[in-house]
Amino acid sequence: MHEIRRKLINTKEKKILLIVLDGLGGLPFPLKTELDAAKTPNLNKLIKKSETGAHIPISNGLTPGSGSAHLALFGYDPLRFNVGRGVLEALGLDIKITNKDLAIRGNFATVKKVGTRLIVSDRRAGRIDTKSNKRIVNTLKQNIKKIGNVLVDFESGLEHRFVCKLRFNKKLSYEQCLISDTDPQEVGVSPLKPRNLNKKSLNLSKIIQMLINKISKTLIKEKKANYALLRGFSTYPEIPTFNELYNLNACSITTYPMYKGISSLVGMTPISSVGISIGSQVDALRKAYPKYNFFYFHIKKTDSYGEDGNYKKKIKIIEDFDKVLPSITSLNFDVLCITGDHSTPSKIKSHSWHPVPVLVKSKNSFYGLSKRFTEKECLKGSLGIFEAKNLLSIIFAHADMLNKFGA
C-alpha cells in the first residue's frame, strides 16, 4: 500500500497531527469501557465535527505487539515489515545498531524456586524505579562482557526495562535472529526457553541460553529483579522512511524509548519534552509546530494501566488528555487524528485484538454520526472498520495530499 501512496502523493504543505493513546480500546468492565466511563467533554465536542470508525491493528483476531501496531499506523504492512522489539528499544535509547548487532528487549522480573523449577511471580519486578534499574544494569555490565567471541553490553530503560546488545564479527541475517521470546506472558509459570525457530538460528539460541544463565547468576541476590525475561531478538532492518516515501518532514513527541525508537526507524525526528507529563508534551508540540508538517504524539500510560488492570487510572489518563485537548486543537492542524495503536482492556490486563476507535478531524470530514469518542459510537461512523495500515491513506486524503488513482 505504501508504494501506491508514494505514487499518488503531492507536495501540498499541510500540518498533520497523529495522536496515539497507547492501548486506548477497552471492554465493558463490567458495564462500561474506560472510554465510555471517562468524562471527556472536549473529545465529545470534537467528535461532532469529525469522521469516525475503528481500525484493526494487524488482521482480524490477531493480537498485535506495540511495534507492529505502530508500523501499521505509520502506513507499513506489519506482515511485511516485521521489526523486532529489541531494535526499537535500542534506537529509543540512542544505542547505535548495525547489521552485526543483535538487539534484545529485556524485562527485569521476579522469580522464585519451587522444587527444581523457577516460577515467575512478577513479570516486571514490581515496576522497579529507574534508579534501581541503572544500578542493576551497571552490575550486569561489570560481570558480563563476552560470551565466547560475542561482545555483550547492557543499557538501562525506564522502570523494569533494559536493552541488551550482542555484537558479532559478521553480518546477521533476519533468519539467524528468529528466536522465541522467553517471557511466558503470565505469572505462576516457568520462564520459557529461547528456542530457535529455524536451523539458521540454532547457534544463536544456545548463546542466548548462556546469556540468561549468566544474568540469572549475577542477579541471584536481588530481592525483586532477580531474573530477566528476554524478547524481540532482532537486527537492524531495511525500511523506507517517511521522507523517502512522501517527502514529509516528520517528528515524534514520545516519553518512552520504544516509541522514540520506532519513530526514528521510519525517519521521524524525536522532539524532547521537559517532562513526561501530557502537558509538557503539548508544550513540546507547540514549539515544534513551525518546523515540521507531520507530528506523531504518543501517550503511554493508557496502555500501562490497562496492562495492570487498573481501570480507574486508565480512565484518569483519558480524562487528563481531554483536559489538554483544547491547547492542541488551538494550533489548527489541517488534519487531526486521534486513535490508539491497539486495545488494552483493563478487564484482560493485556493487549487484545479488538477494534480501536478512530477520530479524524479536517475540513473534509463526514461528521454527525457519532456523539461520543467511545468504541460503540465510533463504530457508527462512515470509516467503518478498516485495517490500520490504511489509516495513513485516510489521513492524506483528508489533507488533499493524494492525487486521483487510475484513468
C-alpha positions in Angstrom: 0.0 0.0 0.0 2.8 2.4 0.7 4.0 2.1 -2.9 0.6 3.3 -4.2 0.6 6.2 -1.7 4.1 7.1 -2.8 3.0 7.3 -6.5 -0.1 9.4 -5.7 1.3 11.8 -3.0 1.5 15.5 -3.9 3.6 18.2 -2.2 0.9 20.3 -0.7 2.1 21.9 2.5 -0.2 20.6 5.3 0.0 20.3 9.1 -1.0 16.8 10.2 -1.1 15.5 13.8 -1.5 11.8 14.7 -2.2 11.3 18.4 -1.8 7.8 19.7 -3.2 6.9 23.1 -1.4 3.6 23.6 -3.8 0.7 24.3 -6.8 3.0 24.0 -9.5 0.5 23.4 -11.2 -1.4 26.1 -14.0 -3.8 27.0 -17.0 -3.3 29.4 -15.7 -3.7 32.9 -18.3 -4.7 34.0 -20.7 -2.4 32.2 -18.6 0.4 30.6 -15.3 0.6 28.8 -12.7 3.1 30.1 -13.6 5.5 27.3 -17.3 5.2 28.0 -16.8 5.8 31.7 -14.4 8.7 31.3 -15.7 12.3 31.4 -14.5 13.8 28.1 -16.3 17.0 27.2 -13.7 18.2 24.8 -13.4 14.9 22.9 -17.2 14.8 22.7 -17.3 18.3 21.3 -14.5 17.5 18.7 -16.1 14.2 17.6 -19.3 16.0 16.5 -17.2 17.6 13.7 -15.1 14.5 13.0 -15.2 11.4 10.8 -15.1 8.2 12.9 -14.5 4.5 12.6 -12.3 1.8 14.1 -9.2 0.1 12.9 -7.9 -3.5 13.1 -4.2 -3.3 14.0 -2.9 -6.3 12.1 -5.7 -8.6 10.9 -8.9 -10.0 12.4 -8.3 -11.9 15.5 -4.5 -11.2 15.7 -3.3 -9.5 18.9 -0.5 -7.1 18.0 2.7 -6.1 19.7 3.3 -2.4 20.0 6.0 -2.3 17.3 3.9 -4.0 14.6 0.8 -2.0 15.6 2.7 1.3 15.2 4.2 0.3 11.9 0.6 -0.2 10.7 -0.4 3.2 11.9 2.6 4.7 10.0 1.3 3.1 6.8 3.6 0.0 6.6 2.2 -3.5 6.2 3.1 -5.1 9.6 3.1 -8.6 8.0 5.8 -7.5 5.5 7.8 -5.2 7.8 8.1 -7.3 11.0 10.6 -5.2 13.1 11.8 -6.7 16.4 11.1 -5.0 19.7 14.8 -5.1 20.6 15.9 -2.8 17.8 13.1 -0.4 18.6 14.0 -0.2 22.3 17.7 0.2 21.4 17.1 3.0 18.9 14.9 4.7 21.5 17.8 4.7 23.9 20.1 6.2 21.2 22.1 2.9 21.0 23.8 2.5 17.7 22.7 -0.7 16.0 24.3 -2.2 12.9 23.7 -5.3 10.9 26.3 -7.1 13.1 24.3 -6.5 16.2 21.5 -8.4 17.9 19.3 -6.2 20.0 17.2 -7.7 22.8 14.4 -6.1 24.8 14.6 -7.2 28.5 12.3 -7.1 31.4 13.7 -7.4 34.9 11.4 -9.9 36.6 10.9 -11.7 39.9 11.2 -15.5 40.1 11.1 -17.9 43.0 12.3 -21.5 43.2 9.6 -24.1 43.6 11.3 -27.5 43.9 13.6 -27.7 41.0 11.7 -25.2 38.9 11.8 -21.4 38.6 8.4 -19.8 38.7 7.7 -16.2 37.6 5.9 -14.3 40.3 6.2 -10.8 38.7 7.0 -10.2 35.1 8.0 -6.6 35.7 9.8 -6.9 39.1 7.3 -4.7 40.8 8.0 -2.0 38.1 11.2 -1.1 40.0 12.3 2.5 39.7 14.7 3.7 37.0 17.4 4.4 39.6 17.4 0.8 40.7 17.4 -0.3 37.1 20.6 1.7 36.4 22.3 0.1 39.5 21.4 -3.4 38.3 22.4 -2.7 34.8 25.8 -1.5 35.9 26.2 -4.8 37.8 25.5 -6.7 34.6 27.9 -4.5 32.6 30.7 -5.3 35.1 30.1 -9.0 35.2 29.0 -10.0 31.7 31.2 -8.6 28.9 31.6 -11.5 26.5 30.1 -14.9 25.6 32.8 -16.6 23.6 33.7 -14.2 20.8 30.4 -12.2 21.1 30.6 -8.9 22.9 27.8 -8.1 25.3 26.5 -4.8 26.5 23.5 -3.6 28.5 21.7 -0.2 28.7 19.0 0.9 31.1 15.5 1.7 30.0 12.7 3.1 32.2 11.4 1.2 35.2 11.9 -2.6 34.7 13.0 -2.3 31.0 16.5 -2.7 29.6 18.3 -3.4 26.3 21.0 -6.0 25.7 23.2 -5.8 22.6 25.3 -8.6 21.3 28.0 -7.6 18.8 29.0 -10.3 16.3 32.0 -10.3 14.0 29.9 -10.6 10.8 26.5 -9.5 9.4 23.4 -11.1 10.9 20.5 -12.2 8.7 16.8 -11.9 9.6 16.6 -15.7 9.7 19.5 -16.0 12.2 17.6 -13.8 14.7 14.4 -16.0 14.8 14.5 -16.9 18.4 11.3 -17.3 20.6 10.7 -15.0 23.5 11.4 -16.2 27.0 8.6 -14.1 28.6 5.7 -16.5 29.3 3.3 -13.5 29.4 1.8 -14.8 32.6 2.8 -15.4 36.3 2.8 -18.7 38.1 4.6 -20.5 35.3 8.3 -21.0 34.4 10.2 -18.7 32.1 10.4 -20.1 28.6 13.5 -21.4 26.9 14.9 -19.4 23.9 14.0 -21.8 21.1 15.5 -21.4 17.6 12.6 -21.1 15.1 14.7 -22.5 12.2 18.0 -24.2 11.7 19.9 -21.0 11.0 19.1 -19.6 14.5 20.2 -22.7 16.4 23.6 -21.4 17.3 22.2 -18.1 18.5 19.6 -19.8 20.7 22.5 -21.5 22.5 24.2 -18.2 23.0 21.0 -16.7 24.4 20.6 -19.5 26.9 24.2 -18.9 28.1 23.4 -15.2 28.4 20.3 -16.0 30.5 22.3 -18.3 32.8 24.9 -15.6 33.3 22.3 -12.9 34.1 20.4 -15.2 36.5 23.6 -16.0 38.4 24.6 -12.3 38.5 21.2 -11.2 39.9 20.7 -14.1 42.4 20.9 -11.8 45.4 18.4 -9.2 44.1 15.1 -9.2 46.1 12.9 -8.1 43.2 14.8 -8.0 39.9 16.4 -11.5 40.3 15.8 -12.6 36.7 15.4 -11.3 33.2 12.8 -12.1 30.5 14.0 -11.5 27.0 12.1 -10.8 23.8 12.3 -9.1 20.5 15.5 -10.6 19.2 16.3 -8.5 16.1 18.9 -6.8 14.0 18.7 -3.6 12.0 16.0 -3.8 9.2 15.9 -2.1 5.9 12.8 0.1 5.8 11.9 3.2 3.7 11.5 6.4 5.6 8.6 8.9 5.7 10.8 11.4 3.9 11.8 9.0 1.1 8.2 7.8 0.6 6.2 11.0 1.0 8.7 13.9 1.2 7.3 14.6 4.7 9.3 16.4 7.4 8.0 14.4 10.4 8.7 14.5 14.1 7.7 12.5 17.1 6.9 13.5 20.7 7.2 10.5 23.0 8.1 9.7 26.5 9.1 6.0 26.3 12.2 4.8 24.4 10.5 2.1 22.3 8.2 4.7 20.7 11.0 7.1 20.1 12.8 4.1 18.5 10.1 3.1 16.1 9.5 6.7 15.0 13.3 7.2 14.5 13.3 4.0 12.4 10.8 5.5 9.9 12.8 8.8 9.8 10.9 11.0 12.3 12.9 13.5 14.3 12.4 12.9 18.1 11.4 16.0 20.0 12.3 16.1 23.7 9.8 17.4 26.2 10.8 19.0 29.5 9.0 16.2 31.5 6.9 13.2 31.0 3.5 14.8 31.7 1.0 15.2 28.9 1.2 19.0 29.5 4.9 19.0 28.8 4.4 17.0 25.6 1.9 19.6 24.5 4.4 22.4 25.2 6.9 20.5 23.0 4.3 20.1 20.3 3.7 23.8 20.3 7.4 24.6 20.0 7.9 22.1 17.2 4.8 23.3 15.2 6.6 25.7 12.9 9.4 23.3 11.9 7.5 20.1 10.8 4.5 19.1 8.8 3.8 15.6 10.3 3.6 15.1 14.1 3.3 11.8 15.9 2.2 12.4 19.6 2.3 9.3 21.8 0.7 8.8 25.3 1.9 5.7 27.1 0.0 5.4 30.4 -3.3 4.3 28.9 -1.6 1.1 28.0 0.4 0.7 31.2 -2.7 1.0 33.4 -4.6 -1.3 31.1 -1.9 -4.0 31.5 -2.0 -3.5 35.3 -5.8 -4.0 35.2 -6.1 -0.5 36.8 -9.5 0.6 35.3 -9.7 3.8 37.3 -6.3 5.1 36.5 -6.7 4.3 32.8 -9.9 6.4 32.9 -8.0 9.2 34.6 -5.3 9.3 31.9 -8.0 9.6 29.3 -9.6 12.5 31.3 -6.2 14.2 31.7 -5.7 14.1 27.9 -9.2 15.5 27.4 -8.3 18.5 29.6 -5.3 19.5 27.4 -7.1 18.8 24.1 -8.2 22.5 23.6 -4.5 23.5 23.8 -3.8 21.1 20.9 -6.8 22.0 18.8 -6.0 25.7 19.1 -2.9 25.0 16.9 -5.4 24.4 14.0 -3.9 21.4 12.3 -5.2 20.7 8.8 -5.8 17.1 9.9 -6.1 15.8 13.4 -6.4 12.1 14.0 -6.8 10.6 17.5 -6.6 6.8 18.0 -4.7 4.0 19.7 -2.2 1.5 18.4 -4.2 -1.4 19.8 -6.7 -2.2 22.6 -5.5 -3.0 26.2 -8.7 -3.6 28.2 -8.2 -3.5 31.9 -10.5 -6.4 32.1 -8.0 -8.8 30.5 -4.8 -6.9 31.5 -3.1 -7.3 28.1 -3.1 -6.3 24.5 -6.1 -7.6 22.6 -7.4 -8.0 19.0 -10.4 -5.7 19.4 -11.0 -2.8 17.1 -9.6 0.6 18.1 -11.6 3.8 17.9 -10.5 6.4 15.3 -11.4 10.1 15.0 -10.3 12.2 12.0 -11.0 16.0 12.0 -10.5 18.0 8.9 -12.4 20.3 6.5 -13.3 17.1 4.6 -14.7 15.1 7.5 -18.0 13.3 7.1 -19.3 14.0 10.6 -22.5 13.8 12.6 -22.8 10.1 13.1 -21.0 9.7 16.4 -21.9 11.6 19.6 -19.0 10.5 21.9 -15.5 9.2 21.5 -16.2 5.6 22.6 -15.8 2.2 21.0 -19.6 1.8 20.2 -20.1 5.4 19.0 -17.1 5.3 16.6 -18.4 2.1 15.0 -21.4 4.2 13.8 -19.0 6.4 11.7 -18.5 6.4 7.9 -15.0 4.9 8.1 -16.4 1.6 9.4 -13.8 -1.0 10.4 -10.6 -1.0 8.4 -7.0 -2.3 8.7 -4.7 0.1 10.4 -2.2 0.1 7.5 -4.8 2.1 5.5 -5.1 4.9 8.1 -2.3 7.0 6.6 -4.2 7.0 3.3 -7.3 8.3 5.0 -5.3 11.0 6.7 -3.5 12.0 3.5 -6.9 12.1 1.7 -8.3 14.4 4.3 -5.3 16.7 3.8 -5.9 16.7 0.0 -2.4 15.2 -0.5 -3.4 12.2 -2.7 -3.9 12.6 -6.4 -6.6 10.6 -8.3 -5.8 6.9 -8.8 -6.3 5.5 -12.3 -7.7 6.9 -15.5 
